[in-house]
Amino acid sequence: MVGRKMFALVEKEEWNQWRSVSEEISAGLRDVVGNTPVGMVAQDIVYRQIQLMKSLPIEAADRVKDIQQRAIQAVINGERPDQLYEMIMQSGDVAASRARMIARTEIGRATGALTQARALAVGSEGYWWRIEGAGTRPSHRKMKDKFVRWDNPPTLDGMTGHAGCLPNCKCWSEVQIPEPRK
């Protein structure tokens, strides 16, 4: 009984600490995205990604823009794709599997845009493509450990984009950080 109470207290304290740190990170990210050149670059990258989706009718592109804005907020708030999925489902006319794919993809794009904007701000020219492992598409597996320039995203399976920014992509970018100037 005493041990159980002790663990419950420790768990509660850890949860409170995590929430406090999470709120601080969220506030910092909100400031970065809303008030700095890095945030403007990230939002511009997202906007250009939406424009690249040539197959979308204009009204669908507007809807994607709304979803992407929400995805950026989700990244800032440390939310999981599930919360964005719920929003997409509430908008109606979307199959559950497609809503899940859209949520994962848009969170990936928002995260990727923020990573790219931060990397460009420190002078990074690119990144090394890293893969998830099991279930990775063959075209993405071929990209493993390749250096990709920010200004030249690869085209894989007919789609152009950076690691983690393509539909259902679980890959990520390991940013190349330049040596400090002397």
C-alpha positions as CSV (number, residue, x, y, z in Angstrom):
1,M,0.0,0.0,0.0
2,V,2.8,2.5,0.9
3,G,4.7,1.5,-2.2
4,R,1.7,2.1,-4.4
5,K,1.1,5.6,-2.9
6,M,4.8,6.4,-3.3
7,F,4.7,5.4,-7.0
8,A,1.5,7.3,-7.5
9,L,3.0,10.5,-6.0
10,V,6.2,10.1,-8.2
11,E,4.1,9.5,-11.3
12,K,2.0,12.6,-10.5
13,E,5.1,14.7,-9.9
14,E,6.7,13.5,-13.2
15,W,3.5,14.3,-15.1
16,N,3.4,17.8,-13.6
17,Q,7.1,18.4,-14.5
18,W,6.5,17.1,-18.0
19,R,3.4,19.4,-18.5
20,S,5.4,22.4,-17.2
21,V,8.3,21.8,-19.6
22,S,5.9,21.0,-22.4
23,E,4.1,24.3,-21.9
24,E,7.4,26.2,-21.9
25,I,8.5,24.5,-25.1
26,S,5.1,25.2,-26.7
27,A,5.3,28.9,-25.7
28,G,8.8,29.1,-27.2
29,L,7.7,27.5,-30.4
30,R,4.6,29.7,-30.7
31,D,6.9,32.7,-30.4
32,V,9.4,31.3,-33.0
33,V,6.6,30.5,-35.5
34,G,4.7,33.7,-35.0
35,N,7.4,36.3,-34.5
36,T,10.7,35.3,-36.1
37,P,12.1,35.0,-39.6
38,V,12.4,31.2,-38.9
39,G,8.6,31.1,-38.4
40,M,7.9,33.0,-41.5
41,V,10.2,30.7,-43.5
42,A,8.5,27.7,-42.1
43,Q,5.1,29.0,-43.1
44,D,6.4,29.9,-46.5
45,I,7.7,26.4,-47.0
46,V,4.4,24.9,-46.0
47,Y,2.6,27.3,-48.4
48,R,4.9,26.2,-51.3
49,Q,4.3,22.6,-50.4
50,I,0.6,23.1,-50.8
51,Q,1.1,24.8,-54.2
52,L,3.1,21.8,-55.4
53,M,0.0,19.6,-55.0
54,K,-1.1,20.2,-58.6
55,S,-3.7,17.4,-58.5
56,L,-5.8,19.3,-55.9
57,P,-8.8,21.5,-57.0
58,I,-8.6,25.0,-55.6
59,E,-11.3,24.4,-52.9
60,A,-9.4,21.3,-51.8
61,A,-6.2,23.3,-51.7
62,D,-7.9,25.8,-49.4
63,R,-9.0,23.0,-47.2
64,V,-5.5,21.6,-47.1
65,K,-4.2,25.0,-46.2
66,D,-6.6,25.1,-43.2
67,I,-5.5,21.6,-42.2
68,Q,-1.8,22.6,-42.6
69,Q,-2.3,25.7,-40.4
70,R,-3.8,23.4,-37.8
71,A,-0.9,21.0,-38.2
72,I,1.6,23.8,-37.5
73,Q,-0.3,24.5,-34.3
74,A,-0.3,20.8,-33.4
75,V,3.5,20.7,-33.8
76,I,3.8,23.9,-31.6
77,N,1.6,22.4,-29.0
78,G,3.3,19.0,-29.1
79,E,0.1,17.2,-30.2
80,R,0.0,13.8,-31.9
81,P,-1.5,13.2,-35.3
82,D,-4.6,11.7,-33.6
83,Q,-5.9,15.1,-32.6
84,L,-5.5,16.5,-36.2
85,Y,-7.2,13.3,-37.4
86,E,-10.2,14.1,-35.3
87,M,-10.4,17.6,-36.8
88,I,-10.2,16.2,-40.3
89,M,-12.9,13.6,-39.6
90,Q,-15.2,16.4,-38.2
91,S,-14.9,18.3,-41.4
92,G,-16.8,15.4,-43.1
93,D,-16.6,13.7,-46.4
94,V,-13.3,11.9,-45.6
95,A,-12.7,8.2,-45.1
96,A,-11.0,7.3,-41.7
97,S,-8.0,5.8,-43.4
98,R,-7.5,8.8,-45.6
99,A,-7.9,11.2,-42.6
100,R,-5.2,9.3,-40.7
101,M,-2.9,9.5,-43.7
102,I,-3.5,13.2,-44.1
103,A,-3.0,13.8,-40.4
104,R,0.3,11.9,-40.3
105,T,1.5,13.6,-43.6
106,E,0.6,17.1,-42.5
107,I,2.2,16.8,-39.1
108,G,5.3,15.5,-40.9
109,R,5.2,18.5,-43.3
110,A,4.8,21.0,-40.5
111,T,7.7,19.4,-38.5
112,G,9.8,19.2,-41.7
113,A,9.2,22.9,-42.5
114,L,10.1,24.0,-39.0
115,T,13.3,21.8,-39.1
116,Q,14.2,23.2,-42.6
117,A,13.6,26.8,-41.5
118,R,15.8,26.4,-38.4
119,A,18.5,24.6,-40.4
120,L,18.6,27.4,-43.0
121,A,18.8,30.0,-40.2
122,V,22.1,28.4,-39.0
123,G,23.5,28.1,-42.5
124,S,22.8,24.4,-43.2
125,E,22.9,23.4,-46.8
126,G,21.1,20.1,-46.3
127,Y,20.6,16.9,-44.4
128,W,21.2,13.1,-44.4
129,W,18.1,11.1,-45.2
130,R,17.3,8.7,-42.4
131,I,14.7,5.9,-42.6
132,E,12.3,4.3,-40.1
133,G,13.2,0.7,-40.8
134,A,10.5,-2.0,-41.4
135,G,7.9,-1.0,-43.8
136,T,10.0,1.7,-45.5
137,R,9.2,2.1,-49.2
138,P,11.9,0.9,-51.6
139,S,12.4,4.4,-53.1
140,H,12.8,5.8,-49.6
141,R,15.2,2.9,-48.6
142,K,17.4,3.9,-51.5
143,M,17.7,7.4,-50.1
144,K,19.1,6.0,-46.7
145,D,22.1,8.0,-45.6
146,K,22.2,10.2,-48.8
147,F,22.9,13.9,-48.4
148,V,20.0,16.0,-49.7
149,R,20.3,19.8,-50.3
150,W,17.5,21.9,-48.9
151,D,17.2,23.6,-52.3
152,N,16.9,20.3,-54.2
153,P,14.4,17.9,-52.7
154,P,14.3,14.5,-54.3
155,T,11.4,13.2,-56.5
156,L,10.4,9.7,-55.3
157,D,7.5,7.7,-56.8
158,G,6.5,10.8,-58.8
159,M,6.3,13.1,-55.7
160,T,8.8,15.8,-54.8
161,G,9.7,16.5,-51.1
162,H,12.1,16.2,-48.3
163,A,12.3,13.3,-45.8
164,G,9.2,13.1,-43.6
165,C,7.3,15.5,-45.9
166,L,5.9,13.0,-48.4
167,P,2.5,11.1,-47.9
168,N,2.8,8.5,-45.1
169,C,6.6,9.0,-44.9
170,K,8.2,8.1,-41.6
171,C,11.7,9.1,-42.7
172,W,13.4,12.1,-41.1
173,S,16.2,14.5,-41.9
174,E,19.4,14.6,-39.9
175,V,20.5,18.2,-40.4
176,Q,24.0,19.1,-41.4
177,I,25.1,21.8,-39.1
178,P,28.0,23.9,-40.5
179,E,31.2,24.4,-38.5
180,P,31.1,27.7,-36.4
181,R,32.7,30.6,-38.2
182,K,36.0,31.8,-36.6
